[in-house]
Protein backbone atom coordinates (compact mmCIF):
# COMPACT_ATOMS: atom_id res chain seq x y z
CA UNK A 1 0.00 0.00 0.00
CA UNK A 2 1.44 3.42 -0.96
CA UNK A 3 2.03 6.09 1.68
CA UNK A 4 -0.74 8.28 0.28
CA UNK A 5 -3.28 5.46 0.37
CA UNK A 6 -2.23 4.58 3.90
CA UNK A 7 -2.76 8.18 5.00
CA UNK A 8 -6.18 8.24 3.34
CA UNK A 9 -7.08 5.04 5.18
CA UNK A 10 -5.92 6.51 8.49
CA UNK A 11 -7.86 9.70 7.84
CA UNK A 12 -11.01 7.72 7.09
CA UNK A 13 -10.68 6.19 10.56
CA UNK A 14 -9.74 9.42 12.35
CA UNK A 15 -12.11 11.71 10.43
CA UNK A 16 -15.36 9.72 10.38
CA UNK A 17 -17.52 12.83 10.05
CA UNK A 18 -16.07 14.33 6.87
CA UNK A 19 -18.80 16.14 4.96
CA UNK A 20 -20.50 13.85 2.46
CA UNK A 21 -19.98 16.28 -0.39
CA UNK A 22 -16.23 16.36 0.08
CA UNK A 23 -14.25 13.17 0.34
CA UNK A 24 -10.83 12.91 1.93
CA UNK A 25 -9.28 12.63 -1.53
CA UNK A 26 -11.03 15.84 -2.56
CA UNK A 27 -9.72 17.59 0.57
CA UNK A 28 -6.16 16.54 -0.23
CA UNK A 29 -6.40 17.46 -3.91
CA UNK A 30 -7.97 20.87 -3.35
CA UNK A 31 -5.50 21.76 -0.60
CA UNK A 32 -2.48 20.73 -2.66
CA UNK A 33 -3.55 23.16 -5.39
CA UNK A 34 -3.25 26.04 -2.90
CA UNK A 35 0.06 25.05 -1.26
CA UNK A 36 3.46 26.19 -2.51
CA UNK A 37 7.18 26.39 -1.87
CA UNK A 38 8.54 29.95 -1.59
CA UNK A 39 12.16 30.67 -2.54
CA UNK A 40 14.02 33.96 -2.19
CA UNK A 41 17.19 35.06 -4.01
CA UNK A 42 19.73 37.84 -3.52
CA UNK A 43 21.04 40.15 -6.23
CA UNK A 44 23.62 37.51 -7.25
CA UNK A 45 20.73 35.05 -7.79
CA UNK A 46 21.90 32.93 -4.87
CA UNK A 47 19.07 31.35 -2.91
CA UNK A 48 18.65 32.94 0.52
CA UNK A 49 15.76 30.90 1.90
CA UNK A 50 13.11 28.25 1.27
CA UNK A 51 9.86 27.87 3.19
CA UNK A 52 6.27 26.79 2.59
CA UNK A 53 3.11 28.81 2.14
CA UNK A 54 -0.42 28.80 0.78
CA UNK A 55 -2.88 30.97 -1.11
CA UNK A 56 -5.63 32.91 0.64
CA UNK A 57 -7.48 34.34 -2.36
CA UNK A 58 -8.10 33.66 -6.02
CA UNK A 59 -6.20 36.80 -7.07
CA UNK A 60 -2.87 35.69 -5.58
CA UNK A 61 -2.80 36.88 -1.97
CA UNK A 62 -0.82 34.32 0.02
CA UNK A 63 0.82 33.60 3.37
CA UNK A 64 4.41 32.51 3.92
CA UNK A 65 7.28 33.31 6.31
CA UNK A 66 8.74 36.80 6.13
CA UNK A 67 12.35 36.12 7.09
CA UNK A 68 13.27 34.71 3.67
CA UNK A 69 12.73 38.19 2.20
CA UNK A 70 15.01 40.00 4.66
CA UNK A 71 18.04 39.93 2.34
CA UNK A 72 16.22 39.06 -0.87
CA UNK A 73 16.23 40.82 -4.22
CA UNK A 74 13.57 38.57 -5.75
CA UNK A 75 11.33 35.65 -4.85
CA UNK A 76 9.16 33.02 -6.50
CA UNK A 77 6.59 30.47 -5.44
CA UNK A 78 6.19 27.04 -6.99
CA UNK A 79 2.87 25.27 -6.71
CA UNK A 80 2.78 21.51 -6.28
CA UNK A 81 1.72 21.29 -9.91
CA UNK A 82 5.20 22.56 -10.77
CA UNK A 83 4.08 25.98 -12.00
CA UNK A 84 6.23 28.89 -10.80
CA UNK A 85 5.14 32.50 -10.25
CA UNK A 86 6.99 35.65 -9.25
CA UNK A 87 6.29 37.28 -5.89
CA UNK A 88 5.02 40.68 -6.98
CA UNK A 89 5.29 42.37 -3.59
CA UNK A 90 5.28 41.94 0.18
CA UNK A 91 1.96 43.32 1.40
CA UNK A 92 2.38 43.17 5.19
CA UNK A 93 4.17 41.36 7.99
CA UNK A 94 3.02 40.02 11.36
CA UNK A 95 6.13 40.57 13.55
CA UNK A 96 5.07 38.32 16.48
CA UNK A 97 4.91 35.30 14.15
CA UNK A 98 6.96 36.48 11.15
CA UNK A 99 4.09 35.51 8.86
CA UNK A 100 4.08 37.58 5.67
CA UNK A 101 1.16 38.39 3.41
CA UNK A 102 2.43 38.46 -0.17
CA UNK A 103 0.95 39.09 -3.62
CA UNK A 104 1.78 36.57 -6.33
CA UNK A 105 1.95 37.80 -9.90
CA UNK A 106 -0.96 36.60 -12.03
CA UNK A 107 -0.37 35.38 -15.58
CA UNK A 108 -3.18 36.38 -17.94
CA UNK A 109 -5.55 36.98 -15.07
CA UNK A 110 -5.17 33.39 -13.88
CA UNK A 111 -7.18 32.62 -10.77
CA UNK A 112 -5.70 30.52 -8.01
CA UNK A 113 -7.12 27.85 -5.75
CA UNK A 114 -7.06 29.02 -2.13
CA UNK A 115 -7.78 27.88 1.43
CA UNK A 116 -10.68 29.05 3.59
CA UNK A 117 -9.93 29.63 7.29
CA UNK A 118 -12.04 27.54 9.65
CA UNK A 119 -14.55 29.28 11.90
CA UNK A 120 -13.26 27.31 14.88
CA UNK A 121 -9.70 26.87 16.06
CA UNK A 122 -8.02 23.49 16.50
CA UNK A 123 -8.51 21.34 19.62
CA UNK A 124 -6.03 19.59 21.86
CA UNK A 125 -5.33 16.06 20.54
CA UNK A 126 -7.20 16.82 17.31
CA UNK A 127 -5.67 14.97 14.36
CA UNK A 128 -4.80 17.41 11.59
CA UNK A 129 -3.30 17.05 8.15
CA UNK A 130 -0.19 19.21 7.77
CA UNK A 131 0.87 19.97 4.20
CA UNK A 132 4.56 19.87 4.99
CA UNK A 133 7.34 20.34 2.44
CA UNK A 134 7.65 17.34 0.06
CA UNK A 135 11.40 17.06 0.73
CA UNK A 136 10.70 16.71 4.46
CA UNK A 137 7.72 14.34 4.41
CA UNK A 138 6.45 11.57 2.18
CA UNK A 139 3.92 12.86 -0.33
CA UNK A 140 4.17 16.32 1.26
CA UNK A 141 1.74 15.47 4.06
CA UNK A 142 2.06 14.77 7.77
CA UNK A 143 -0.81 13.39 9.83
CA UNK A 144 -0.38 14.33 13.50
CA UNK A 145 -2.25 15.60 16.57
CA UNK A 146 -2.04 18.90 18.41
CA UNK A 147 -0.06 17.65 21.41
CA UNK A 148 -0.73 20.52 23.79
CA UNK A 149 -1.97 24.09 23.98
CA UNK A 150 -0.29 27.32 25.03
CA UNK A 151 -1.39 30.93 25.45
CA UNK A 152 0.91 33.94 25.25
CA UNK A 153 0.49 37.64 24.43
CA UNK A 154 0.68 38.49 20.72
CA UNK A 155 0.15 34.84 19.77
CA UNK A 156 -3.07 34.20 21.70
CA UNK A 157 -3.81 30.46 21.69
CA UNK A 158 -1.22 28.27 19.94
CA UNK A 159 -0.74 24.53 19.52
CA UNK A 160 2.35 22.59 20.51
CA UNK A 161 3.09 20.12 17.72
CA UNK A 162 5.86 17.74 16.71
CA UNK A 163 7.07 15.94 13.61
CA UNK A 164 10.08 14.92 11.56
CA UNK A 165 9.76 17.83 9.14
CA UNK A 166 12.10 20.82 9.34
CA UNK A 167 12.37 24.51 8.50
CA UNK A 168 11.30 24.17 4.85
CA UNK A 169 7.86 23.39 6.24
CA UNK A 170 7.58 26.69 8.14
CA UNK A 171 4.50 28.44 6.79
CA UNK A 172 2.73 25.21 5.85
CA UNK A 173 -1.02 24.97 6.52
CA UNK A 174 -2.86 22.56 8.81
CA UNK A 175 -6.23 21.31 7.58
CA UNK A 176 -9.14 19.99 9.64
CA UNK A 177 -11.65 17.31 8.68
CA UNK A 178 -13.76 19.85 6.80
CA UNK A 179 -10.88 20.73 4.51
CA UNK A 180 -10.55 24.13 6.16
CA UNK A 181 -7.41 25.96 7.18
CA UNK A 182 -7.11 25.87 10.98
CA UNK A 183 -3.43 26.62 11.64
CA UNK A 184 -0.04 27.64 10.27
CA UNK A 185 3.22 25.90 11.18
CA UNK A 186 6.30 27.68 12.49
CA UNK A 187 9.32 26.32 14.30
CA UNK A 188 12.61 27.23 15.91
CA UNK A 189 15.42 27.71 13.42
CA UNK A 190 16.95 24.38 14.44
CA UNK A 191 13.59 22.70 13.80
CA UNK A 192 13.38 21.22 17.29
CA UNK A 193 10.40 23.15 18.66
CA UNK A 194 7.24 23.57 16.62
CA UNK A 195 4.16 25.75 17.04
CA UNK A 196 0.83 25.87 15.28
CA UNK A 197 -0.45 29.44 15.00
CA UNK A 198 -4.22 29.90 14.99
CA UNK A 199 -5.82 31.44 11.92
CA UNK A 200 -7.45 34.20 13.99
CA UNK A 201 -4.06 35.92 13.81
CA UNK A 202 -4.73 36.60 10.13
CA UNK A 203 -7.21 39.28 11.26
CA UNK A 204 -5.57 40.70 14.39
CA UNK A 205 -4.19 44.21 14.86
CA UNK A 206 -0.47 43.40 14.87
CA UNK A 207 0.03 43.37 11.09
CA UNK A 208 2.42 46.02 9.79
CA UNK A 209 1.99 47.40 6.29
CA UNK A 210 4.97 47.04 3.90
CA UNK A 211 3.40 47.04 0.42
CA UNK A 212 6.53 47.11 -1.70
CA UNK A 213 8.31 44.87 -4.22
CA UNK A 214 10.77 42.35 -2.81
CA UNK A 215 13.74 44.06 -4.46
CA UNK A 216 13.03 47.32 -2.62
CA UNK A 217 13.88 45.75 0.75
CA UNK A 218 17.54 46.59 0.34
CA UNK A 219 16.67 50.31 0.09
CA UNK A 220 14.25 50.63 3.03
CA UNK A 221 15.96 49.59 6.24
CA UNK A 222 12.95 50.18 8.49
CA UNK A 223 10.75 47.84 6.48
CA UNK A 224 13.54 45.30 6.03
CA UNK A 225 14.13 45.24 9.79
CA UNK A 226 10.51 44.20 10.37
CA UNK A 227 11.28 40.96 8.51
CA UNK A 228 13.96 39.98 11.03
CA UNK A 229 12.85 36.70 12.71
CA UNK A 230 14.60 37.10 16.08
CA UNK A 231 11.56 38.56 17.85
CA UNK A 232 9.16 35.93 16.51
CA UNK A 233 11.66 33.19 17.34
CA UNK A 234 11.87 34.51 20.90
CA UNK A 235 8.09 34.41 21.29
CA UNK A 236 8.08 30.87 19.90
CA UNK A 237 10.81 29.86 22.37
CA UNK A 238 8.90 31.35 25.32
CA UNK A 239 5.65 29.67 24.27
CA UNK A 240 7.51 26.33 24.08
CA UNK A 241 9.06 27.10 27.52
CA UNK A 242 12.56 27.32 26.05
CA UNK A 243 13.40 30.34 28.17
CA UNK A 244 17.18 30.34 27.87
CA UNK A 245 16.95 30.12 24.07
CA UNK A 246 14.42 32.94 24.15
CA UNK A 247 16.76 35.15 26.19
CA UNK A 248 19.63 34.43 23.78
CA UNK A 249 17.54 35.40 20.76
CA UNK A 250 16.29 38.51 22.51
CA UNK A 251 19.84 39.53 23.41
CA UNK A 252 20.76 39.30 19.72
CA UNK A 253 17.68 41.31 18.83
CA UNK A 254 18.43 43.97 21.46
CA UNK A 255 21.94 44.44 20.08
CA UNK A 256 20.35 45.30 16.74
CA UNK A 257 17.44 47.33 18.14
CA UNK A 258 18.46 48.71 21.58
CA UNK A 259 15.46 51.06 21.77
CA UNK A 260 12.82 48.32 21.58
CA UNK A 261 11.21 48.30 25.04
CA UNK A 262 9.10 45.26 24.15
CA UNK A 263 12.25 43.15 23.69
CA UNK A 264 13.56 44.05 27.16
CA UNK A 265 10.16 43.21 28.62
CA UNK A 266 10.12 39.79 26.95
CA UNK A 267 13.69 39.07 28.02
CA UNK A 268 12.73 39.98 31.59
CA UNK A 269 9.94 37.40 31.40
CA UNK A 270 12.28 34.74 29.99
CA UNK A 271 14.98 35.45 32.59
CA UNK A 272 12.44 35.31 35.41
CA UNK A 273 11.52 31.79 34.35
CA UNK A 274 15.07 30.48 34.59
CA UNK A 275 15.63 32.25 37.91
CA UNK A 276 17.84 35.08 36.66
CA UNK A 277 15.90 37.48 38.86
CA UNK A 278 18.55 40.21 38.90
CA UNK A 279 18.69 40.27 35.11
CA UNK A 280 14.91 40.21 34.95
CA UNK A 281 14.58 43.27 37.22
CA UNK A 282 17.25 45.12 35.24
CA UNK A 283 15.38 44.46 32.00
CA UNK A 284 12.10 45.65 33.52
CA UNK A 285 13.79 48.86 34.68
CA UNK A 286 15.16 49.50 31.17
CA UNK A 287 11.76 48.75 29.67
CA UNK A 288 10.12 51.25 32.03
CA UNK A 289 12.72 53.87 31.17
CA UNK A 290 12.34 53.37 27.41
CA UNK A 291 8.55 53.38 27.43
CA UNK A 292 6.57 53.88 30.65
CA UNK A 293 3.36 53.33 28.65
CA UNK A 294 4.09 49.80 27.46
CA UNK A 295 1.24 47.57 28.59
CA UNK A 296 3.13 44.27 28.58
CA UNK A 297 5.61 45.18 31.34
CA UNK A 298 2.76 45.81 33.79
CA UNK A 299 1.05 42.57 32.85
CA UNK A 300 4.22 40.56 33.43
CA UNK A 301 4.85 42.36 36.72
CA UNK A 302 1.34 41.40 37.83
CA UNK A 303 2.08 37.74 37.06
CA UNK A 304 5.28 37.94 39.09
CA UNK A 305 3.31 39.54 41.96
CA UNK A 306 0.61 36.86 41.85
CA UNK A 307 3.25 34.14 41.99
CA UNK A 308 4.28 35.40 45.45
CA UNK A 309 0.71 36.25 46.55
CA UNK A 310 1.13 40.03 46.36
CA UNK A 311 -2.44 40.60 45.23
CA UNK A 312 -2.56 44.35 45.88
CA UNK A 313 0.60 44.99 43.86
CA UNK A 314 -0.75 42.73 41.12
CA UNK A 315 -4.00 44.68 41.03
CA UNK A 316 -2.12 47.98 40.61
CA UNK A 317 -0.04 46.57 37.76
CA UNK A 318 -3.08 45.11 36.02
CA UNK A 319 -4.81 48.48 36.20
CA UNK A 320 -1.71 50.15 34.72
CA UNK A 321 -1.66 47.51 31.99
CA UNK A 322 -5.27 48.26 31.08
CA UNK A 323 -4.68 52.01 31.26
CA UNK A 324 -2.26 51.50 28.37
CA UNK A 325 -4.17 48.78 26.48
CA UNK A 326 -7.82 48.75 27.42
CA UNK A 327 -8.69 45.66 25.36
CA UNK A 328 -5.99 43.26 26.60
CA UNK A 329 -8.09 40.21 27.43
CA UNK A 330 -5.74 38.33 29.80
CA UNK A 331 -5.36 41.40 32.04
CA UNK A 332 -9.12 42.05 32.05
CA UNK A 333 -9.73 38.45 33.10
CA UNK A 334 -7.05 38.44 35.80
CA UNK A 335 -8.20 41.74 37.29
CA UNK A 336 -11.80 40.51 37.33
CA UNK A 337 -10.71 37.46 39.33
CA UNK A 338 -8.84 39.59 41.86
CA UNK A 339 -11.68 42.06 42.28
CA UNK A 340 -14.21 39.26 42.67
CA UNK A 341 -12.15 37.76 45.49
CA UNK A 342 -11.86 41.16 47.13
CA UNK A 343 -15.40 42.57 46.89
CA UNK A 344 -17.58 39.67 45.68
CA UNK A 345 -19.22 41.94 43.09
CA UNK A 346 -20.62 39.17 40.88
CA UNK A 347 -22.33 41.43 38.32
CA UNK A 348 -19.17 43.44 37.63
CA UNK A 349 -17.01 40.32 37.46
CA UNK A 350 -19.43 38.75 34.99
CA UNK A 351 -19.30 41.85 32.79
CA UNK A 352 -15.50 41.89 32.93
CA UNK A 353 -15.19 38.23 31.96
CA UNK A 354 -17.51 38.98 29.06
CA UNK A 355 -15.31 41.94 28.09
CA UNK A 356 -12.25 39.67 28.17
CA UNK A 357 -14.01 37.25 25.81
CA UNK A 358 -14.95 40.13 23.51
CA UNK A 359 -11.28 41.18 23.46
CA UNK A 360 -9.99 37.66 22.76
CA UNK A 361 -12.48 34.98 21.77
CA UNK A 362 -9.84 32.25 22.31
CA UNK A 363 -9.25 33.11 25.97
CA UNK A 364 -10.36 29.89 27.66
CA UNK A 365 -9.88 31.19 31.20
CA UNK A 366 -12.50 33.90 30.69
CA UNK A 367 -15.14 31.37 29.56
CA UNK A 368 -14.13 29.15 32.48
CA UNK A 369 -14.52 31.89 35.10
CA UNK A 370 -17.79 33.10 33.62
CA UNK A 371 -19.11 29.52 33.63
CA UNK A 372 -18.21 29.15 37.31
CA UNK A 373 -20.07 32.38 38.10
CA UNK A 374 -23.10 31.22 36.15
CA UNK A 375 -23.05 27.86 37.89
CA UNK A 376 -23.21 29.52 41.32
CA UNK A 377 -25.42 32.53 40.62
CA UNK A 378 -27.58 31.81 37.58
CA UNK A 379 -30.36 29.38 36.74
CA UNK A 380 -29.52 29.51 33.03
CA UNK A 381 -28.00 26.06 32.67
CA UNK A 382 -27.84 26.26 28.87
CA UNK A 383 -25.70 29.41 28.93
CA UNK A 384 -23.50 27.84 31.59
CA UNK A 385 -23.14 24.71 29.49
CA UNK A 386 -22.22 26.79 26.43
CA UNK A 387 -19.40 28.48 28.37
CA UNK A 388 -18.17 25.14 29.70
CA UNK A 389 -18.26 23.52 26.26
CA UNK A 390 -16.27 26.45 24.87
CA UNK A 391 -13.76 26.15 27.71
CA UNK A 392 -13.29 22.43 27.10
CA UNK A 393 -12.85 23.07 23.38
CA UNK A 394 -10.20 25.71 23.98
CA UNK A 395 -8.40 24.32 27.05
CA UNK A 396 -9.60 20.95 28.40
CA UNK A 397 -7.01 20.85 31.20
CA UNK A 398 -8.38 23.72 33.28
CA UNK A 399 -9.02 22.51 36.85
CA UNK A 400 -12.32 20.76 37.46
CA UNK A 401 -13.91 21.69 34.14
CA UNK A 402 -15.26 18.20 33.43
CA UNK A 403 -16.50 17.92 37.00
CA UNK A 404 -18.42 21.18 36.53
CA UNK A 405 -20.03 20.01 33.30
CA UNK A 406 -20.81 16.63 34.85
CA UNK A 407 -22.58 18.43 37.69
CA UNK A 408 -24.82 20.26 35.21
CA UNK A 409 -25.74 17.03 33.42
CA UNK A 410 -26.33 15.47 36.84
CA UNK A 411 -28.69 18.26 37.90
CA UNK A 412 -30.66 17.66 34.67
CA UNK A 413 -30.83 13.94 35.57
CA UNK A 414 -28.86 13.22 32.41
CA UNK A 415 -26.77 10.59 34.16
CA UNK A 416 -24.83 8.90 31.34
CA UNK A 417 -23.12 12.06 30.04
CA UNK A 418 -22.63 13.11 33.68
CA UNK A 419 -20.80 9.84 34.38
CA UNK A 420 -18.65 10.28 31.25
CA UNK A 421 -17.60 13.73 32.43
CA UNK A 422 -16.91 12.53 35.98
CA UNK A 423 -14.77 9.76 34.45
CA UNK A 424 -12.74 12.40 32.61
CA UNK A 425 -12.51 14.57 35.72
CA UNK A 426 -11.13 11.68 37.80
CA UNK A 427 -8.77 10.69 35.00
CA UNK A 428 -7.27 14.19 35.14
CA UNK A 429 -7.35 14.54 38.93
CA UNK A 430 -7.71 11.38 40.97
CA UNK A 431 -8.32 13.52 44.08
CA UNK A 432 -11.39 15.28 42.64
CA UNK A 433 -13.62 14.38 45.58
CA UNK A 434 -16.72 16.01 44.09
CA UNK A 435 -16.40 13.93 40.93
CA UNK A 436 -16.09 10.73 42.96
CA UNK A 437 -19.11 11.57 45.11
CA UNK A 438 -21.37 12.77 42.30
CA UNK A 439 -20.41 9.88 40.05
CA UNK A 440 -21.46 7.59 42.88
CA UNK A 441 -24.89 9.19 43.03
CA UNK A 442 -25.22 8.99 39.24
CA UNK A 443 -24.19 5.33 39.27
CA UNK A 444 -26.74 4.59 41.99
CA UNK A 445 -29.53 6.33 40.08
CA UNK A 446 -29.01 4.12 37.03
CA UNK A 447 -28.89 0.98 39.14
CA UNK A 448 -25.11 0.43 39.31
CA UNK A 449 -25.06 0.12 43.10
CA UNK A 450 -21.68 -1.60 43.42
CA UNK A 451 -19.98 1.13 41.40
CA UNK A 452 -21.82 3.75 43.44
CA UNK A 453 -20.54 2.31 46.72
CA UNK A 454 -17.01 2.13 45.35
CA UNK A 455 -17.15 5.81 44.34
CA UNK A 456 -18.52 6.89 47.72
CA UNK A 457 -15.82 4.91 49.48
CA UNK A 458 -13.21 6.81 47.45
CA UNK A 459 -14.91 10.15 48.14
CA UNK A 460 -15.04 9.42 51.86
CA UNK A 461 -11.35 8.58 52.02
CA UNK A 462 -10.65 11.90 50.27
CA UNK A 463 -12.50 13.80 53.01
CA UNK A 464 -16.14 13.89 51.94
CA UNK A 465 -17.76 12.57 55.11
CA UNK A 466 -21.22 12.82 53.56
CA UNK A 467 -20.12 9.88 51.42
CA UNK A 468 -19.89 7.62 54.49
CA UNK A 469 -23.51 8.47 55.31
CA UNK A 470 -24.49 7.36 51.81
CA UNK A 471 -22.52 4.14 52.27
CA UNK A 472 -24.25 3.34 55.55
CA UNK A 473 -27.65 4.13 54.06
CA UNK A 474 -27.41 2.58 50.58
CA UNK A 475 -24.61 0.04 50.69
CA UNK A 476 -25.72 -2.30 53.48
CA UNK A 477 -26.57 -5.06 51.03
CA UNK A 478 -23.47 -4.55 48.86
CA UNK A 479 -20.50 -6.70 49.76
CA UNK A 480 -17.67 -4.57 51.08
CA UNK A 481 -14.99 -6.34 49.07
CA UNK A 482 -16.73 -5.02 45.96
CA UNK A 483 -15.97 -1.41 46.86
CA UNK A 484 -13.56 -1.48 49.78
CA UNK A 485 -9.78 -1.65 49.58
Buried (B, 14 or more C-beta within 10 A) or exposed (E): EEEBEEBBEBBEEBBEEBEEEEBBEEBBEBBBBBBBBBBBBBEEEEEBBBBBBBBBEEBBBBBBBBBBBBBBBBBBBBBBEEEEBBBBBBBBBBBBBBBBBBBBEBEEEEEBBBBEBBEBBBBBEBBBBBBBBBEBBBBBBBBBBBEBBBBBBBBBBBBBBBBEBBBBBBBBBBBBBBBBBBBBBBBBBEBEBBBBBBBBBBEBEEBEEBEBBBEBBBEEEEBBEBBBBBBBBBBBBBBBBBBEBBBBBBBBBBEEBEEBBBBBBBBBBBBBBBEBEEBBBBBBEBBBEBBEEBBBBBBBBBBBBBEEEBBEBBBBBBBBBBEBBEBBBBBBBBBBBBBBEEEEEBEEBBEBBBBBBEBBBBBBBBBBBBBBBBBEEBEEBEEBBBBBBBBBBBBBEBEBBBBBBBBBBBEEEEBEBBBBBBBBBBEBBEEBBBBBBBBBBBBBBEEBBBBBBBBBBBBBEBEBEEBBEBBEEBBEEBEEEEBEE
